[in-house]
Amino acid sequence: MLSNIFELTAWLPIRTIPFPGTVEKSKAAIAAYCTGLPQLAKALQPGITTISALVKAPSAKIIKQIAIGTHPWMFEQRFITFVLVEAGLQYDLDELARHNPDSKFTDEDLYGIAASELASFLQDSLIYGSLAHPGDLHSFAGRVFIHDHPMNQCGAVSGFPHNAIDEDDTPSWPSLSILPFEKIVSWAPLLELHENGVGHTKIERALASFTNLLSLSSVEVPSMLFWAMQGLEAFYCQGVGDLRRQLSEKVKIFLGEWPNKSNIVGQAYDLRSRFVHGSFPIQRWNDGGFPDGSVEKDYEALHDASELAVCMLTATLQKCILHGFSEVTFDWRLTAK
């Protein structure tokens, strides 16, 4: 027996701060996201029976309810495009009873479950949207509503340097592109990460690392480097032997040669190792400024390595999406004469 359909709304604030050349890209990413959301829900969240998304300005009351605990300037209209999501969720009551034989679910209980599931799905959908439009879909925390009552928060999705893709479209390595949302929709169900929550295969572990990466703000550079390199090692490395060489050589196989002779992949790996193992000059929490003086070059190198690692992980996942890969293995040998 099916339950009633529980109708909810959600508001997602997407950052459209007017940096040169970024507003148009953000608007294109938002339009693609709104169009692709129903297909993604059908593929990943069968309990959602209906869902739609459109750009709309919320009332002052809604903005206030979303912005609890957030700096008010973030919600000035010139910095934000709001996406309104309307969804209906339905449950198999017999299935719920089998899994919870000692529980009885009221409509109020099911509304709460629906709000939690919708918030989780929307957060995941923004992450998939960031794979389709890398660097162009930064969100602040949104919120799910039951009627006019604010419920679960949808976590912010960022974790991508706004300048990671060259603004002037000059050739760069690795190459990132805009993907049709249909590619995301056909690829995501090939993996079990969304259903299981834990990645086991190389691609699933890389994608799980990507989701942790996007939970960060774009100023959390060391953590971004950690999660990006974590995803790259999960995808490219096997065992514990000579991980630096494995990463450098297999990246060449999968993403192609980088444009200069310097081993930039190995250097990014070394910088992550310095930071993780404690030899890197560590900035205290809440310092409030960019390190200068003798450590300025260290932190510039850390930023560059983080940007490179994020782009490599994104390019790696994009290639998997384009080719429909659900798992990869590497058969490689290094022969020296």
C-alpha positions as CSV (number, residue, x, y, z in Angstrom):
1,M,0.0,0.0,0.0
2,L,1.3,3.4,-0.9
3,S,1.3,6.4,1.3
4,N,-0.1,9.8,0.5
5,I,2.2,12.0,-1.6
6,F,4.1,14.4,0.7
7,E,4.6,17.7,-1.0
8,L,7.6,19.8,-0.1
9,T,9.5,22.8,-1.3
10,A,13.2,23.8,-1.1
11,W,15.1,26.9,-1.7
12,L,18.7,26.7,-3.0
13,P,20.8,29.9,-3.0
14,I,23.4,29.7,-5.8
15,R,26.3,32.1,-5.7
16,T,26.5,34.5,-8.7
17,I,29.0,37.0,-7.4
18,P,29.9,39.2,-10.4
19,F,33.5,38.3,-11.0
20,P,34.5,38.9,-14.6
21,G,33.1,36.2,-16.9
22,T,31.6,34.1,-14.1
23,V,27.9,35.3,-14.0
24,E,27.1,34.0,-17.4
25,K,28.7,30.6,-16.7
26,S,26.9,30.3,-13.3
27,K,23.5,31.1,-15.0
28,A,24.2,28.4,-17.7
29,A,25.1,25.9,-15.0
30,I,21.9,26.8,-13.0
31,A,19.7,26.4,-16.1
32,A,21.2,23.0,-16.9
33,Y,20.8,21.9,-13.3
34,C,17.1,22.9,-13.2
35,T,16.5,21.1,-16.5
36,G,18.4,17.9,-15.5
37,L,17.1,17.6,-11.9
38,P,13.9,15.6,-12.7
39,Q,15.9,13.0,-14.7
40,L,18.5,12.7,-12.0
41,A,15.8,12.2,-9.3
42,K,14.2,9.5,-11.5
43,A,17.5,7.7,-11.8
44,L,18.7,7.9,-8.1
45,Q,15.7,8.6,-5.9
46,P,12.7,6.6,-6.9
47,G,10.7,7.8,-3.9
48,I,10.5,11.2,-5.5
49,T,7.4,11.0,-7.7
50,T,7.5,14.6,-9.0
51,I,10.1,17.3,-8.9
52,S,10.7,20.6,-10.7
53,A,13.2,23.4,-10.3
54,L,13.1,27.0,-11.5
55,V,14.8,30.3,-10.8
56,K,12.6,32.5,-8.6
57,A,13.0,35.3,-6.1
58,P,11.9,34.3,-2.6
59,S,10.0,36.4,-0.1
60,A,11.9,38.3,2.6
61,K,10.5,35.9,5.1
62,I,11.9,32.9,3.2
63,I,15.3,34.6,2.9
64,K,15.4,35.2,6.7
65,Q,14.5,31.6,7.4
66,I,17.2,30.3,5.0
67,A,19.8,32.7,6.3
68,I,19.8,31.8,9.9
69,G,23.4,31.7,11.1
70,T,24.7,33.1,7.8
71,H,26.2,36.4,7.1
72,P,23.3,38.6,5.7
73,W,25.4,40.0,2.8
74,M,25.4,36.6,1.2
75,F,21.7,36.9,0.5
76,E,21.7,40.2,-1.3
77,Q,20.1,39.6,-4.6
78,R,23.0,40.7,-6.7
79,F,25.2,37.9,-5.2
80,I,22.6,35.1,-5.3
81,T,20.3,33.3,-7.7
82,F,17.6,31.4,-5.9
83,V,16.3,28.1,-7.2
84,L,12.9,26.9,-6.0
85,V,12.4,23.2,-5.9
86,E,9.0,21.6,-5.6
87,A,8.8,17.9,-5.0
88,G,6.4,15.1,-4.1
89,L,7.6,12.0,-2.2
90,Q,5.7,8.8,-1.7
91,Y,6.4,5.6,0.4
92,D,5.6,2.0,0.3
93,L,4.0,1.5,3.7
94,D,4.2,-2.3,3.5
95,E,8.0,-2.0,2.9
96,L,8.4,0.3,5.8
97,A,6.5,-2.1,8.1
98,R,8.7,-5.0,7.1
99,H,11.9,-3.0,7.9
100,N,10.4,-1.5,11.1
101,P,8.0,-4.1,12.5
102,D,7.8,-2.4,15.9
103,S,7.1,1.1,14.6
104,K,4.0,2.9,13.3
105,F,4.5,5.8,11.0
106,T,2.2,8.8,11.1
107,D,1.9,11.3,8.3
108,E,4.0,13.7,10.5
109,D,6.7,11.1,10.7
110,L,6.7,10.5,7.0
111,Y,6.9,14.3,6.3
112,G,10.0,14.4,8.5
113,I,11.6,11.5,6.6
114,A,10.6,13.1,3.3
115,A,12.3,16.4,4.3
116,S,15.5,14.6,5.3
117,E,15.6,12.6,2.1
118,L,14.9,15.6,-0.2
119,A,17.6,17.7,1.5
120,S,20.1,14.8,1.1
121,F,19.2,14.3,-2.5
122,L,19.4,18.0,-3.4
123,Q,22.9,18.2,-1.9
124,D,24.0,15.2,-3.9
125,S,22.4,16.7,-7.0
126,L,24.5,19.9,-6.7
127,I,27.6,17.7,-6.4
128,Y,26.7,15.9,-9.7
129,G,25.9,19.3,-11.2
130,S,29.4,20.4,-10.3
131,L,30.8,17.6,-12.3
132,A,28.8,18.7,-15.3
133,H,29.7,22.4,-14.8
134,P,33.0,22.4,-12.8
135,G,33.6,25.6,-10.8
136,D,30.3,27.2,-11.9
137,L,27.8,25.9,-9.3
138,H,28.7,27.2,-5.9
139,S,25.8,27.1,-3.4
140,F,25.2,28.4,0.1
141,A,23.2,26.3,2.5
142,G,19.6,26.0,1.4
143,R,16.5,24.7,3.2
144,V,13.6,22.3,2.8
145,F,10.1,23.6,3.8
146,I,6.9,21.7,4.7
147,H,4.3,24.2,3.7
148,D,5.8,27.4,5.2
149,H,7.7,25.6,8.0
150,P,11.5,25.4,7.6
151,M,12.9,21.9,8.1
152,N,16.2,20.3,7.0
153,Q,19.1,22.3,5.7
154,C,20.7,21.5,2.4
155,G,24.5,21.8,3.0
156,A,26.5,24.3,0.9
157,V,28.4,22.9,-2.1
158,S,31.6,24.6,-3.1
159,G,35.1,23.3,-2.8
160,F,36.2,24.5,-6.2
161,P,38.6,27.4,-6.9
162,H,36.7,29.9,-9.0
163,N,39.7,30.4,-11.2
164,A,40.5,26.7,-11.6
165,I,39.3,26.9,-15.3
166,D,41.1,29.5,-17.3
167,E,38.8,32.5,-17.8
168,D,40.3,33.2,-21.3
169,D,39.8,29.6,-22.5
170,T,43.5,29.1,-23.3
171,P,44.6,25.5,-23.4
172,S,45.3,24.0,-20.0
173,W,46.0,20.7,-18.4
174,P,44.1,18.8,-17.4
175,S,41.3,19.6,-19.8
176,L,37.9,20.3,-18.1
177,S,34.7,20.6,-20.1
178,I,31.0,21.3,-19.7
179,L,29.1,18.0,-19.8
180,P,25.5,17.4,-20.8
181,F,23.5,16.6,-17.7
182,E,22.2,13.6,-19.5
183,K,25.7,12.0,-19.3
184,I,25.5,12.4,-15.5
185,V,22.1,10.9,-15.3
186,S,23.1,7.8,-17.3
187,W,26.4,7.4,-15.4
188,A,25.5,7.9,-11.7
189,P,23.3,4.8,-11.5
190,L,26.2,2.6,-12.7
191,L,27.8,3.1,-9.3
192,E,26.5,2.0,-5.9
193,L,27.9,5.0,-4.0
194,H,24.6,6.8,-3.8
195,E,22.7,3.8,-2.5
196,N,25.4,2.4,-0.1
197,G,26.9,5.7,1.0
198,V,30.4,4.2,1.0
199,G,32.7,3.8,-2.0
200,H,34.4,0.4,-2.6
201,T,35.6,0.5,-6.2
202,K,38.3,2.9,-7.5
203,I,35.7,5.2,-9.2
204,E,33.4,5.1,-6.2
205,R,36.2,6.0,-3.8
206,A,37.3,8.8,-6.1
207,L,33.8,10.2,-6.3
208,A,33.3,9.9,-2.5
209,S,36.5,12.0,-2.1
210,F,35.1,14.5,-4.5
211,T,31.9,14.8,-2.4
212,N,34.0,15.5,0.7
213,L,36.0,18.1,-1.4
214,L,32.8,19.9,-2.3
215,S,31.7,20.2,1.3
216,L,34.6,22.7,1.8
217,S,34.7,26.4,1.2
218,S,37.1,27.4,-1.5
219,V,39.4,29.0,1.1
220,E,40.0,25.7,2.9
221,V,43.0,25.1,0.7
222,P,44.9,22.4,2.7
223,S,41.7,20.3,3.2
224,M,40.9,20.7,-0.5
225,L,44.4,19.3,-1.4
226,F,44.0,16.4,1.0
227,W,40.6,15.3,-0.4
228,A,41.6,15.8,-4.0
229,M,44.8,13.8,-3.6
230,Q,42.8,11.2,-1.6
231,G,40.5,10.7,-4.6
232,L,43.5,10.6,-7.0
233,E,45.3,7.9,-5.0
234,A,42.1,5.9,-4.7
235,F,41.7,6.0,-8.5
236,Y,45.2,5.6,-9.7
237,C,47.2,3.8,-7.0
238,Q,47.3,0.1,-6.0
239,G,48.9,-1.2,-2.8
240,V,51.4,0.9,-0.9
241,G,54.5,0.8,-3.2
242,D,55.9,3.9,-4.7
243,L,52.6,5.8,-4.7
244,R,54.2,9.0,-6.1
245,R,55.5,7.2,-9.3
246,Q,52.2,5.2,-9.6
247,L,50.2,8.5,-9.5
248,S,52.5,10.3,-12.0
249,E,52.7,7.5,-14.5
250,K,49.0,6.5,-14.5
251,V,47.8,10.0,-14.7
252,K,49.8,10.3,-18.0
253,I,48.0,7.1,-19.2
254,F,44.5,8.3,-18.4
255,L,44.7,12.1,-18.8
256,G,47.6,12.5,-21.2
257,E,50.9,14.3,-20.8
258,W,51.1,17.6,-19.0
259,P,52.6,20.5,-21.1
260,N,56.0,20.9,-19.4
261,K,58.9,18.7,-18.4
262,S,58.5,19.2,-14.6
263,N,56.7,16.4,-12.8
264,I,53.9,18.7,-11.5
265,V,51.9,15.7,-10.4
266,G,54.7,14.4,-8.2
267,Q,55.3,17.8,-6.8
268,A,51.7,18.1,-5.8
269,Y,52.0,14.7,-4.1
270,D,55.1,15.9,-2.3
271,L,53.4,19.0,-1.0
272,R,50.4,17.1,0.3
273,S,52.8,14.7,2.0
274,R,54.7,17.6,3.7
275,F,51.4,19.0,4.9
276,V,50.0,15.6,6.2
277,H,53.2,14.5,7.8
278,G,53.8,17.8,9.7
279,S,56.8,19.4,8.0
280,F,54.8,22.1,6.3
281,P,54.5,25.5,8.2
282,I,51.0,25.2,9.6
283,Q,48.8,28.3,9.9
284,R,46.8,28.6,13.1
285,W,43.0,28.4,13.0
286,N,41.3,31.9,12.8
287,D,44.5,33.7,11.8
288,G,42.4,35.7,9.4
289,G,45.1,36.5,6.8
290,F,47.2,35.0,4.0
291,P,50.6,34.0,5.3
292,D,53.4,36.2,4.3
293,G,57.1,36.6,4.9
294,S,59.2,33.5,4.8
295,V,56.2,31.1,4.3
296,E,54.4,33.1,1.5
297,K,56.0,31.0,-1.2
298,D,55.0,27.8,0.6
299,Y,51.4,28.8,0.7
300,E,51.4,29.9,-2.9
301,A,52.7,26.5,-3.8
302,L,50.1,24.9,-1.6
303,H,47.3,26.8,-3.4
304,D,48.7,25.9,-6.8
305,A,49.0,22.2,-5.9
306,S,45.4,22.2,-4.5
307,E,44.1,23.8,-7.7
308,L,45.9,21.3,-9.8
309,A,44.8,18.3,-7.7
310,V,41.1,19.4,-7.8
311,C,41.3,19.8,-11.6
312,M,42.9,16.4,-12.0
313,L,40.3,14.6,-9.9
314,T,37.5,16.4,-11.7
315,A,39.0,15.6,-15.1
316,T,39.4,12.0,-14.1
317,L,35.7,11.7,-13.1
318,Q,34.6,13.6,-16.2
319,K,36.4,11.1,-18.4
320,C,34.6,8.2,-16.5
321,I,31.3,10.0,-17.1
322,L,31.9,10.6,-20.8
323,H,32.9,7.0,-21.5
324,G,30.4,5.4,-19.1
325,F,33.1,3.7,-16.9
326,S,31.9,2.1,-13.7
327,E,35.3,0.6,-12.8
328,V,38.9,0.8,-14.1
329,T,42.0,-1.2,-13.7
330,F,45.6,-0.3,-14.8
331,D,48.0,-2.8,-16.4
332,W,51.2,-0.9,-16.6
333,R,54.9,-1.6,-16.5
334,L,57.9,0.7,-16.4
335,T,60.8,-0.6,-18.5
336,A,64.2,1.1,-18.3
337,K,67.2,0.5,-20.5
